[in-house]
Amino acid sequence: MKSAVVVFPGINRETDMMLALEKVTGTKPVAVWHTETDLPKVDLVVVPGGFSYGDYLRCGASARFARVMEPLRRFAAGGGPVLGICNGFQILCEAGLLPGALVRNRSLRFTCRRERIRVETTHTAFTAIADPGAVLTIPVKHGEGCYVASDVTIAELEAQRRIVFRYAVGAPNGSLHDIAGVANEAGNVVGLMPHPEHAVDGMLEGTDGQVLFRSAAAWLERSQRKVG
C-alpha cells in the first residue's frame, strides 16, 4: 500500500506518521509539501497533526487554502482513502471534506493523555477490519479538540452511521455526544482527534492504532477486487 503524508508549515507529526505507516504497511510513505498542485500515485493520503501555519485565525483555517488541498479533494472524490488526525481532522472540517468543526476544549486546557475510544461503525476505510464496539486505547494531544455541529448535522451523522469513534468514558474535551471521529458519506474520508500513529508500537503506547492502517489496506484490497 503506497501512502502519502501531507506536510504544512507548523505540522509536527509528519515524521511520526511516516514511521508508523512504514511499520504497519512495510512501505515507506511519500511526503507531499503544501505547495504541490498534484499528488503522487498513491493509495492512501494522511493529513497529520500539529499546528499548520501556526494555527493562525483558527486551527486548520489557513491550511484549507493551500494548493495541495485541491488535488486532495480530487483524490477523496475519486474514492481514495483520506485520514485526518488531530490538526488534520481540523483541516478536513475547515475544507468541507468532513462536517462540523473543532473548537477549544471545554476545560480551556491542553489535554495530553491516553484515551479509550469505541469503534461505532466498521463501514469506513479505517475501521473495515475492526470489531464493532471494540475499545481502542489511543493517546490524545490537543487544545482544540471539542467537536461541534448543528443538531441537524449530528442527527444525520447518527442516522447514516458516520460517527466513527466515541470516547468510551466521556470526552476529555467536551465534544458533543462524546464524538472522537467522523466520516464522509462514502466512508473513505475519516477524521479523528486521537493519534493512532502513536499507538503502533508495543514498547510505547500499545498497538491499538494499527487497526486503522490495516483497515485501509483491507478496504483497498476489497475495492480492487470489486473493480476486477
N, C-alpha and C positions, 0 to 999 in steps of 0.2 A: 504494500500500500504506500503510494507516494504522497507525501504531505507537504504543505507549505505553512509557514508561520509568518503572519503579517507583523511588521515592525514599524512602530511610530516613534517619534522623538518622545522620550519620557517613559515608554514601555520598559519594564524592567524584569519581566518574567519570560522573555522570549527564549533565553538560553535554557532555563529550567524546562520549558515546554518542549524544546527541541530534543533535549536529553531524554525526557520521558517518552516522547514519540519514538525515538530511536530504540529505546529499551524495550518498548512493548511491540513495535512493528518490525524491528530489525533493519529498518531503512532510515538513513539519515535525511531529515527534512530539509527543505529549502527555505531560506529567509527571504522575505519579499519586502522591500523598502516601501514606505508610504507614498512615494512619488511615482511608483511604477503605474503604467497605464494598461498593463496586461498581466495575467497570471501565468506561471509556467504550467506545463501539462502535469497536473497532479490530481489525486483522487479525493483529497481532504484539505480543507483550509481551516486554520485555527487563528483566532484573534485573542492574544494572551492578555494577562493582567498587567497592571502598573499604573502609570499616570500620564496617558497620552497628552502631549502638548502641555504638560504641567497641570492638567485639569482646569485650565483657564475657562472662564464662563461657567461651565459645569462639566462634570465628568462625561467624556465622550462627545461633547457638543462640537468641539473643533475637529475631531477626527472624522466625523461624518462627512466633512467636505474634502477629505484627502482624495487624491487622484485614484488611489488603489481601490476606493470603495465602489467605483463603477464596475470594474471587472469582477469584484467580489459579488456585487448584485447579480451580474450575469451568470456567474458560477452557481449561485444559490437558485436563481430562476430556472436553471437547467437541471436542477435536482442534486447538485453537488453538496455533500455534507459540509456544513459550516458550524464550528463550535466557538462560542464566545465565552471567555472566562473572566469574571470579575470586571475589570475595566473593559474587556472585550464584550461582555454582556451589556454594559452600559452603552458602548459604541453601537452595537447592533440595534438596541432600542432607539437610540437617537437617530439612527439611519433609517428607521422604519422597517427593518428586516424582522423585528420582533415587537410585539405590543407592550405597552406600559412604559414605566420609567423607574430608574433607581435614584432615590434621594437620601439625604443624610440619615444615618442611623438614629432611631428614636432616642437612644441614650446620649446622643451628641458626642459619643466617644468612638475611637477606632477599636475595632474588635479583631482579635487575633487569637484563635484557639481551635481545637478540634471540635467538629460538629457532626452530629448524626443526621443524615438526610435519607428520606424514604423515597424509593422509586415508585412513582404514581402511575406511570404508563410505560409499556415496552414498545410502543408504536412510534419510536423515533430512531434516528440513525445512531444515537448514542446510548440507547438503553435496549437495543434489539436482543441482546443475549442475557439481560438482567432478569432476575426473578421478580415478578410483580410483588410489590410490598417489601422488597428487600431493603434493609437499612445499611447504608454505607457510612463509614467514618472518614470524613474528608475535612481538612482544615479550611477555615475562612480567615481572610485578612483584608478588611475593608473598613472605610469610614462612611461610605455612602452606598450601602447595600440594601436599603429598605425598598422593597418592590411595591410599587403603587400602580393602580389602573382604575378606570371608571368601573362602576357596578356592572355596566353593560359588558365591558370587556372581560371582567372577571367571570361573569355568567357564561360568556361564550367560551372562555378557556376551560371552564369546568365541563360544559356540555360537550365540547369537542375533544376532551381528554388531552388538552395541550399543556396542562400543568405537569411538568416532567418530574420535578423533585419538590418535596416539602421538608422543612426542618422537623425532625421527628419529635423533639421535645420543646417546641416553641422557637420562634425566630429570634436569633440573637440581635437582630437589627430592627425589629418591628414590622417586617414585611407583612402585607395583607395576606390573610389566610395561610400564614407560615410558608409562603411560596419561596422556594430557593432557586427554581429554574423553570423556564417555559420554552415552548417550541412554536414554530410557524405551523400553518395548516398542513403542509406536506410532511412535516416531521423531520425534514433534512437540516433545518437550522435550529440550533438549541443554544440557549444562553443560561449560565448559572453563576452564582456568586462564589461558591466554594471552589477550591483549587485542586482538581483531580491530578494535575501533574505533580503535586506534592504528596501524592499517596499512591506511588507506583513501586516503591522500594520497601521491602520488609525491614530494612535496617533503619528506616527513617519514620515516616508517618503511616506505614502499612501499605497494603496493595489494593485497597478497595477502588482506587481511582482507575485502575487498569480496565475495569469493565466498560468504561465509556469508550476507550480507544479500541478495545477488542470488538465492541458492538459495531463501531464504524466499519471495521474490516468485514464483519459478517453481513452488515447491511449492503455494502458494496458488492460482495460476492453474490448475494441474493439478487440484487438489481441486475448484475451482469448475466445471471442465469435466465432471468425473465426476458432480457433483450435477445439472448441467444436462442 
